Amino acid sequence: MNLAEHANARLADWPALSRGRAGCGARDCLCAGAREIVHFHGDNEVDVHLTRDMIDRLRPALRNSSALELPAVSAWVTVRLETGSDIDVLATLVSAALLATGSQPGPAESARTDPCTRASSQASHYRPGRSRRLFAWCRKDKGSPG
């Protein structure tokens, strides 16, 4: 099992998340209600839809992590899974995404109007050498559980 599969299995057990289909076409997607929260691009990249406000609040800690690609204008953050501890970083960001989208009245920033980092050319790129530490509209898939 690769790191993305391990992370997907771990997050799929969270009661606040259900399986769905990503607007960008990623194979695996997890949603909170009708909101796309996380989807997986291949064996080692995962996108998390935080919200711009949450990214702004966490930016000082986020920009120091080499596991992350921060967007210039998108509310998506890409997590590069290279070690087991990166799954913990991902879980922390998914928790923050759930808090951010749960605190917003009405529709949240949507994956339909805010494309993920894979679809956006505005994302900053992974920069080796930075610290790996972070800090001490999803369509329901009819055939999926949850």
QUIHUTA-V672497 format. One line per field, one symbol per residue. ss: DSSP state (2 for helix, 1 for strand, 0 for the rest). phi: phi as a letter, one per 20 degrees, with the letter a starting at -180 (. if undefined). Layout:
ss->???
phi->???
//
This chain:
ss->00222222222200000111100000011111001111111000111110022222222222000001100000011111000222222222222222222200000000000000000000000000000000000011000000
phi->.effffffffffefffdcfbdffengfdbccdmedfdbbddmebccdceepffffffeggfffeeffddeeeceeecedeedcgfffffgffffffffffffeefmfegdffdcffffedeeffegcgoffefeag.eefefeefo
//
